[in-house]
Amino acid sequence: MTADDTNSKTLTDAVLQEAGVSGEEVGIAAAETAEVSHEVTLFSEPVFHIGSFTVTNSLLNSWLAVFLIAIIAVLIGRSIRRVPRGLQNFAEFVVEGALKLADSVTNDRQKTLKIFPVVFSVFLFILVNNWLGLIPGVGSIGFIESADGHSVFVPLFRGATADLNTTLALALFTVVASNIFGIVSVGAWNYFNKFVNLKALGQIPSKITKEPTIALVSPITFFVGLIEIIGEIAKVASLSFRLFGNIFAGEVLLTSIAVIFAFGLPIPFMFLEIIVGIVQALIFAILTLVYFTIAAESHGSEDHAGRPSAEAHSEAH
């Protein structure tokens, strides 16, 4: 530091002392006026902690979605009439349409009624979270914190489905629940043979004299069952990344458009994202319905009468 710099700093400190402003206050003011960065991240940001449990902005958004769904359900439940009108009429219209759509997949109303509560709940949760991310204030209202020597803006709320953690949790729930439903529907042993087909290998000694080709077919059937395990893992990746990719891309798109021109220009894209939110929630729900339906079908080669076991299972019921 030169003599001129030292004299300038001394003069500045003297002026600040006469004005009654401390150097610490000046530093705080400089930090507040520094540029604040805000980047769209692949991960959710922590907002506060409850003990060792971290509450993130996407988790807050998920809680808000559940709260809104619960409030709507209570309002509909308290005003149920024999002749529906208003909100009840709209809710019955939606549920009846969803039941018919589910029937077209399951081809069985009894099976639909078993699966529908889970599938429709997943649909509502995803849909509300997709739309909450478009509300003004979500992603733009928050606080500023210091990180690595610079200021970072952290939003209080963030669209939960734009966070890979949320979509991965939904995908894991769907795959695990569908497998549990399959075990309950067709039995643990039959469902186990879908993946590790011991029945196919066990048929070789008894049928090889009558059907020599079974020595080739049964090992192939056993190998296909092992591929099913890979398929279950692929379901998790497919469900989670499809939903996350579409919603996160929409979030980035709206942010980029708002930077270019914040007034008016983002409106058409917001309407587009509303449609995307419905489509992605519907795709996830229908795939969940398909996984549950397939899991509830009996698996195996053939029964003793030589007919497919799925046919024999349906006739038994």
C-alpha positions as CSV (number, residue, x, y, z in Angstrom):
1,M,0.0,0.0,0.0
2,T,1.4,3.4,-1.0
3,A,1.5,6.5,1.2
4,D,-1.3,8.1,-0.9
5,D,-3.5,5.0,-0.3
6,T,-2.8,5.2,3.4
7,N,-3.7,8.9,3.6
8,S,-6.9,8.3,1.6
9,K,-8.0,5.4,3.9
10,T,-7.2,7.6,7.0
11,L,-9.2,10.5,5.6
12,T,-12.1,8.2,4.7
13,D,-12.2,6.7,8.3
14,A,-12.2,10.2,9.7
15,V,-15.1,11.2,7.6
16,L,-17.1,8.1,8.6
17,Q,-16.4,8.7,12.3
18,E,-17.7,12.3,12.0
19,A,-20.8,10.9,10.3
20,G,-21.3,8.3,13.0
21,V,-21.1,5.4,10.6
22,S,-18.9,2.4,11.6
23,G,-16.7,0.4,9.2
24,E,-18.8,-2.7,10.0
25,E,-22.0,-1.0,8.9
26,V,-20.4,0.1,5.7
27,G,-19.3,-3.6,5.1
28,I,-22.9,-4.8,5.6
29,A,-24.2,-2.1,3.2
30,A,-21.7,-3.1,0.6
31,A,-22.7,-6.8,1.0
32,E,-26.3,-5.9,0.6
33,T,-25.7,-4.0,-2.6
34,A,-23.5,-6.7,-4.1
35,E,-24.8,-8.7,-6.9
36,V,-27.1,-11.6,-5.8
37,S,-26.9,-14.7,-7.9
38,H,-29.8,-17.1,-8.5
39,E,-29.4,-20.1,-10.7
40,V,-31.9,-22.9,-11.4
41,T,-30.4,-25.9,-9.8
42,L,-31.0,-29.6,-10.3
43,F,-31.4,-30.1,-6.6
44,S,-33.6,-28.4,-4.0
45,E,-32.2,-25.9,-1.6
46,P,-32.5,-26.2,2.2
47,V,-34.7,-23.7,3.9
48,F,-34.5,-24.6,7.6
49,H,-33.7,-27.6,9.8
50,I,-35.8,-29.5,12.3
51,G,-33.1,-31.1,14.4
52,S,-31.0,-33.1,11.9
53,F,-33.9,-33.2,9.4
54,T,-33.4,-30.8,6.5
55,V,-36.5,-29.1,5.1
56,T,-36.0,-28.1,1.5
57,N,-38.1,-25.7,-0.6
58,S,-39.4,-28.6,-2.8
59,L,-40.5,-30.4,0.4
60,L,-42.4,-27.3,1.5
61,N,-44.1,-27.2,-1.9
62,S,-45.1,-30.9,-1.5
63,W,-46.5,-30.2,2.0
64,L,-48.5,-27.3,0.5
65,A,-49.8,-29.5,-2.3
66,V,-51.0,-32.2,0.2
67,F,-52.6,-29.5,2.4
68,L,-54.5,-28.0,-0.6
69,I,-55.7,-31.5,-1.7
70,A,-56.9,-32.2,1.9
71,I,-58.7,-28.9,2.1
72,I,-60.5,-29.5,-1.2
73,A,-61.4,-33.1,-0.1
74,V,-62.9,-31.8,3.2
75,L,-64.9,-29.1,1.4
76,I,-66.3,-31.6,-1.0
77,G,-67.0,-34.1,1.7
78,R,-68.9,-31.6,3.9
79,S,-71.2,-30.5,1.1
80,I,-72.2,-33.9,-0.4
81,R,-75.8,-33.9,-1.6
82,R,-78.0,-36.6,-3.4
83,V,-78.3,-34.2,-6.3
84,P,-74.8,-32.9,-6.9
85,R,-74.1,-29.3,-7.8
86,G,-71.1,-27.0,-7.8
87,L,-67.8,-28.4,-6.6
88,Q,-69.4,-31.8,-5.9
89,N,-70.7,-32.0,-9.4
90,F,-67.3,-31.2,-10.9
91,A,-65.6,-33.7,-8.6
92,E,-68.0,-36.5,-9.5
93,F,-67.6,-35.7,-13.2
94,V,-63.8,-36.0,-12.9
95,V,-63.9,-39.2,-10.8
96,E,-66.4,-40.9,-13.1
97,G,-64.3,-40.0,-16.2
98,A,-61.2,-41.3,-14.4
99,L,-62.9,-44.6,-13.5
100,K,-64.0,-45.2,-17.1
101,L,-60.4,-44.5,-18.3
102,A,-59.1,-47.0,-15.7
103,D,-61.7,-49.5,-16.8
104,S,-60.3,-49.3,-20.4
105,V,-57.0,-50.5,-19.0
106,T,-58.0,-53.1,-16.4
107,N,-61.2,-54.3,-18.2
108,D,-62.5,-55.1,-14.8
109,R,-64.4,-52.6,-12.5
110,Q,-63.6,-54.6,-9.4
111,K,-59.8,-54.5,-10.1
112,T,-60.2,-50.8,-11.0
113,L,-61.7,-50.0,-7.6
114,K,-58.8,-51.7,-5.9
115,I,-56.2,-49.8,-7.8
116,F,-58.0,-46.4,-8.4
117,P,-57.4,-44.8,-5.0
118,V,-53.6,-45.1,-5.3
119,V,-53.5,-44.1,-9.0
120,F,-55.8,-41.1,-8.6
121,S,-54.0,-39.9,-5.5
122,V,-50.7,-40.0,-7.4
123,F,-52.3,-38.1,-10.3
124,L,-53.6,-35.3,-8.0
125,F,-50.4,-34.9,-6.1
126,I,-48.3,-34.6,-9.3
127,L,-50.9,-32.3,-11.0
128,V,-51.1,-29.9,-8.0
129,N,-47.3,-29.8,-7.7
130,N,-46.9,-29.1,-11.4
131,W,-49.3,-26.2,-11.3
132,L,-48.0,-24.8,-8.0
133,G,-44.7,-24.2,-9.7
134,L,-46.4,-21.8,-12.1
135,I,-47.9,-19.6,-9.4
136,P,-46.3,-16.1,-9.0
137,G,-44.1,-16.2,-5.9
138,V,-43.1,-19.8,-6.2
139,G,-39.4,-19.6,-7.0
140,S,-39.3,-15.8,-6.7
141,I,-40.0,-15.2,-3.0
142,G,-37.3,-16.2,-0.6
143,F,-34.2,-15.0,1.3
144,I,-30.6,-14.2,0.6
145,E,-27.7,-16.2,2.2
146,S,-24.0,-16.0,1.8
147,A,-22.2,-19.0,0.3
148,D,-18.5,-19.2,-0.6
149,G,-18.0,-15.4,-0.3
150,H,-21.0,-14.4,-2.5
151,S,-24.7,-13.8,-2.0
152,V,-27.2,-16.5,-3.2
153,F,-31.0,-16.2,-3.4
154,V,-32.8,-19.2,-2.0
155,P,-36.6,-19.4,-2.9
156,L,-38.9,-20.5,-0.1
157,F,-40.9,-22.7,-2.5
158,R,-40.0,-24.6,-5.6
159,G,-42.0,-26.9,-7.8
160,A,-41.6,-30.3,-6.2
161,T,-41.7,-32.2,-9.5
162,A,-38.8,-30.1,-10.7
163,D,-36.7,-31.8,-8.1
164,L,-35.3,-35.2,-9.0
165,N,-35.6,-36.4,-5.4
166,T,-39.4,-36.0,-5.5
167,T,-39.9,-37.7,-8.8
168,L,-37.5,-40.6,-7.8
169,A,-39.5,-41.1,-4.6
170,L,-42.8,-41.2,-6.6
171,A,-41.3,-43.7,-9.0
172,L,-40.0,-45.9,-6.2
173,F,-43.4,-45.8,-4.5
174,T,-45.1,-46.8,-7.7
175,V,-42.9,-49.7,-8.5
176,V,-42.7,-51.1,-4.9
177,A,-46.5,-50.7,-4.4
178,S,-47.3,-52.4,-7.7
179,N,-45.1,-55.4,-6.8
180,I,-46.8,-55.6,-3.4
181,F,-50.2,-55.5,-5.1
182,G,-49.0,-58.3,-7.4
183,I,-47.9,-60.5,-4.4
184,V,-51.3,-59.9,-2.7
185,S,-53.2,-60.6,-5.9
186,V,-51.6,-63.8,-7.3
187,G,-49.6,-65.1,-4.3
188,A,-46.0,-64.8,-3.3
189,W,-44.8,-68.0,-5.0
190,N,-46.5,-67.3,-8.3
191,Y,-45.2,-63.7,-8.3
192,F,-41.7,-64.8,-7.4
193,N,-41.7,-67.1,-10.4
194,K,-42.3,-64.1,-12.6
195,F,-38.7,-63.1,-12.0
196,V,-37.0,-66.4,-11.0
197,N,-39.0,-68.9,-12.9
198,L,-38.2,-72.1,-11.1
199,K,-41.4,-73.7,-12.4
200,A,-40.0,-73.6,-15.9
201,L,-36.9,-75.4,-14.9
202,G,-38.8,-77.9,-12.8
203,Q,-40.9,-79.0,-15.8
204,I,-37.9,-80.2,-17.8
205,P,-37.5,-83.7,-16.2
206,S,-41.2,-84.5,-16.3
207,K,-41.9,-83.3,-19.8
208,I,-38.7,-83.8,-21.7
209,T,-39.7,-87.2,-23.1
210,K,-43.0,-85.9,-24.5
211,E,-41.8,-82.4,-25.4
212,P,-38.0,-82.5,-26.2
213,T,-38.1,-78.8,-27.1
214,I,-38.8,-77.9,-23.5
215,A,-35.1,-78.4,-22.8
216,L,-34.6,-75.3,-24.9
217,V,-37.7,-73.3,-24.1
218,S,-37.6,-73.5,-20.3
219,P,-34.1,-72.1,-19.9
220,I,-35.1,-69.2,-22.2
221,T,-38.2,-68.7,-20.1
222,F,-36.0,-68.6,-17.0
223,F,-33.7,-66.1,-18.5
224,V,-36.6,-63.9,-19.6
225,G,-37.7,-63.8,-16.0
226,L,-34.3,-62.5,-14.9
227,I,-34.6,-59.7,-17.5
228,E,-37.9,-58.8,-15.8
229,I,-35.8,-57.7,-12.7
230,I,-33.9,-55.3,-14.9
231,G,-37.2,-54.1,-16.3
232,E,-38.4,-53.2,-12.8
233,I,-35.3,-51.1,-12.2
234,A,-35.8,-49.5,-15.6
235,K,-39.3,-48.5,-14.6
236,V,-37.9,-46.4,-11.7
237,A,-35.5,-44.5,-14.0
238,S,-38.1,-44.1,-16.7
239,L,-40.8,-42.7,-14.5
240,S,-38.6,-40.4,-12.5
241,F,-36.5,-38.9,-15.3
242,R,-39.5,-38.4,-17.6
243,L,-41.5,-36.4,-15.1
244,F,-38.4,-34.5,-13.8
245,G,-37.1,-33.7,-17.3
246,N,-40.3,-32.2,-18.6
247,I,-41.1,-30.1,-15.5
248,F,-37.6,-28.9,-15.0
249,A,-37.3,-28.0,-18.7
250,G,-40.4,-25.9,-18.3
251,E,-39.1,-24.2,-15.3
252,V,-35.8,-23.3,-17.1
253,L,-37.8,-22.1,-20.1
254,L,-40.0,-19.8,-18.1
255,T,-37.0,-18.4,-16.2
256,S,-35.2,-17.7,-19.5
257,I,-38.2,-16.0,-21.0
258,A,-38.7,-13.9,-17.9
259,V,-35.1,-12.7,-18.1
260,I,-35.6,-11.6,-21.7
261,F,-38.8,-9.8,-21.0
262,A,-40.8,-10.3,-17.8
263,F,-44.0,-8.5,-18.8
264,G,-46.5,-10.3,-21.1
265,L,-44.0,-12.6,-23.0
266,P,-44.1,-15.5,-20.5
267,I,-47.9,-15.7,-20.5
268,P,-48.3,-18.0,-23.6
269,F,-45.6,-20.3,-22.2
270,M,-47.3,-20.5,-18.9
271,F,-50.5,-21.7,-20.6
272,L,-48.3,-24.3,-22.4
273,E,-46.8,-25.4,-19.1
274,I,-50.4,-25.8,-17.6
275,I,-51.1,-28.3,-20.4
276,V,-47.8,-30.0,-19.9
277,G,-48.5,-30.3,-16.2
278,I,-51.8,-32.1,-17.0
279,V,-50.2,-34.4,-19.6
280,Q,-47.3,-35.4,-17.5
281,A,-49.5,-36.2,-14.5
282,L,-51.8,-38.2,-16.7
283,I,-48.9,-40.2,-18.2
284,F,-47.4,-41.0,-14.8
285,A,-50.9,-42.1,-13.5
286,I,-51.7,-44.3,-16.5
287,L,-48.3,-46.0,-16.3
288,T,-48.9,-46.6,-12.6
289,L,-52.3,-48.1,-13.5
290,V,-50.7,-50.3,-16.2
291,Y,-48.0,-51.5,-13.8
292,F,-50.6,-52.4,-11.1
293,T,-52.7,-54.2,-13.7
294,I,-49.9,-56.3,-15.1
295,A,-48.7,-57.2,-11.6
296,A,-52.2,-58.5,-10.7
297,E,-52.1,-61.0,-13.6
298,S,-51.0,-64.5,-12.9
299,H,-47.6,-65.4,-14.3
300,G,-46.2,-68.7,-15.3
301,S,-46.0,-71.1,-18.2
302,E,-49.0,-73.3,-18.4
303,D,-51.2,-75.2,-15.9
304,H,-51.6,-79.0,-16.0
305,A,-54.4,-78.8,-18.5
306,G,-52.1,-77.1,-21.0
307,R,-53.8,-73.7,-20.9
308,P,-52.1,-70.4,-20.0
309,S,-52.1,-70.0,-16.3
310,A,-53.5,-66.4,-16.6
311,E,-56.6,-67.9,-18.2
312,A,-56.9,-70.6,-15.6
313,H,-56.6,-67.9,-12.9
314,S,-59.3,-65.8,-14.3
315,E,-61.7,-68.8,-14.6
316,A,-61.0,-69.7,-11.0
317,H,-62.3,-66.3,-10.0
